[in-house]
Amino acid sequence: MSDIVYNGSHALCMVYLEMTAADGKIEDSEQDEVAKKVMKWKDAFKTDPKQTWKESVNWFKSFDSVESRVENVIGILKMLPDILEREGLIEVGKDLVDVAASDGEIAENEKKFFNAFLEIVGLTIDDLK
């Protein structure tokens, strides 16, 4: 995978994947649902959306530890404002709330990741209302 140049499109995929996994588990059905949410942004992608999703899932699964994965995902979140306008970032934020709440509860790690997302992309919880 060293020949893949990761960009904002990968960051978009990774933010959804990380929120799905933040509660400690990721189900195939959740991954499929998140893929649908990501594909609504296909016009913002700098590369082929399906290929980018596949690369992102493989990259996501390649980390040896949750800590290193989260650290890398947080690092690439800074790319999101390069591909999405403020309104798009707000919509992603709302999607992340939906993903976190989809199992009926919001885990502490989901809250932490969501707050990091808001801070990095320059949004507040009030922006999502």
C-alpha positions as CSV (number, residue, x, y, z in Angstrom):
1,M,0.0,0.0,0.0
2,S,3.0,2.3,0.1
3,D,2.3,3.4,-3.5
4,I,-1.1,4.9,-2.5
5,V,-1.1,8.6,-1.9
6,Y,-3.7,9.3,0.8
7,N,-5.8,12.4,0.4
8,G,-8.9,14.2,1.6
9,S,-11.1,11.5,0.0
10,H,-9.5,8.9,2.1
11,A,-9.9,11.1,5.1
12,L,-13.6,11.3,4.5
13,C,-13.8,7.5,4.4
14,M,-11.7,7.1,7.5
15,V,-13.8,9.5,9.6
16,Y,-16.9,7.4,9.0
17,L,-15.0,4.2,9.6
18,E,-13.5,5.4,12.8
19,M,-16.8,6.5,14.2
20,T,-18.2,3.0,13.3
21,A,-15.4,1.4,15.2
22,A,-15.1,3.8,18.1
23,D,-17.4,1.7,20.3
24,G,-15.0,-1.2,20.0
25,K,-16.7,-3.2,17.4
26,I,-17.4,-2.9,13.7
27,E,-20.1,-5.1,12.1
28,D,-20.2,-5.8,8.3
29,S,-23.7,-4.3,8.2
30,E,-22.4,-1.1,9.8
31,Q,-19.6,-0.9,7.3
32,D,-22.0,-1.3,4.4
33,E,-24.3,1.4,5.8
34,V,-21.4,3.7,6.3
35,A,-20.2,3.1,2.8
36,K,-23.6,4.3,1.6
37,K,-23.2,7.5,3.6
38,V,-19.7,8.0,2.2
39,M,-20.8,7.5,-1.4
40,K,-23.1,10.5,-1.2
41,W,-19.9,12.6,-1.2
42,K,-18.6,11.0,-4.4
43,D,-18.6,14.3,-6.2
44,A,-16.1,15.7,-3.6
45,F,-13.7,12.8,-4.1
46,K,-10.4,13.5,-5.8
47,T,-10.1,9.9,-6.8
48,D,-12.4,7.0,-7.8
49,P,-14.9,6.7,-4.9
50,K,-15.2,2.9,-4.8
51,Q,-11.4,2.4,-5.1
52,T,-10.8,5.1,-2.4
53,W,-13.3,3.3,-0.1
54,K,-11.6,0.0,-0.7
55,E,-8.1,1.5,0.0
56,S,-9.4,3.2,3.1
57,V,-11.0,0.0,4.5
58,N,-7.7,-1.9,3.9
59,W,-5.7,0.9,5.5
60,F,-8.1,1.0,8.4
61,K,-7.8,-2.7,9.0
62,S,-4.0,-2.6,8.7
63,F,-3.2,-0.9,12.0
64,D,-1.7,-3.0,14.8
65,S,-3.4,-1.1,17.5
66,V,-6.5,1.1,18.1
67,E,-4.2,3.8,19.4
68,S,-2.1,4.1,16.3
69,R,-5.2,3.9,14.1
70,V,-7.0,6.7,16.0
71,E,-3.8,8.8,15.9
72,N,-3.5,8.5,12.1
73,V,-7.2,9.1,11.6
74,I,-7.1,12.3,13.7
75,G,-4.0,13.4,11.7
76,I,-5.8,13.1,8.4
77,L,-9.0,14.8,9.5
78,K,-7.2,18.0,8.8
79,M,-7.7,17.2,5.1
80,L,-11.5,17.3,5.2
81,P,-11.9,21.1,4.9
82,D,-9.8,20.8,1.7
83,I,-12.6,18.8,0.0
84,L,-15.8,19.9,1.7
85,E,-17.3,23.3,2.3
86,R,-18.6,24.2,5.8
87,E,-22.1,22.9,5.0
88,G,-20.6,19.6,3.9
89,L,-18.6,19.3,7.1
90,I,-21.8,20.0,9.1
91,E,-23.6,17.2,7.2
92,V,-20.7,14.8,8.0
93,G,-21.0,15.8,11.6
94,K,-24.7,15.0,11.6
95,D,-23.9,11.7,9.9
96,L,-21.4,10.9,12.6
97,V,-24.0,11.5,15.3
98,D,-26.3,9.1,13.5
99,V,-23.6,6.5,13.2
100,A,-22.7,6.8,16.9
101,A,-26.4,6.5,18.0
102,S,-27.2,3.7,15.6
103,D,-26.8,1.0,18.2
104,G,-28.9,2.8,20.8
105,E,-26.1,4.2,22.9
106,I,-23.2,6.5,22.4
107,A,-20.0,5.1,23.8
108,E,-17.4,7.3,25.5
109,N,-14.8,6.8,22.7
110,E,-17.5,7.8,20.2
111,K,-18.0,11.1,22.1
112,K,-14.2,11.7,22.2
113,F,-13.8,11.0,18.5
114,F,-16.8,13.2,17.7
115,N,-15.4,16.1,19.8
116,A,-12.0,15.7,18.1
117,F,-13.7,15.9,14.7
118,L,-15.6,19.1,15.6
119,E,-12.4,20.7,16.9
120,I,-10.3,19.8,13.9
121,V,-12.8,20.9,11.3
122,G,-13.7,24.1,13.2
123,L,-17.3,23.3,14.1
124,T,-19.3,23.4,17.4
125,I,-22.2,21.2,18.4
126,D,-24.4,24.3,17.9
127,D,-23.4,24.3,14.2
128,L,-25.2,20.9,13.8
129,K,-28.6,22.1,15.0
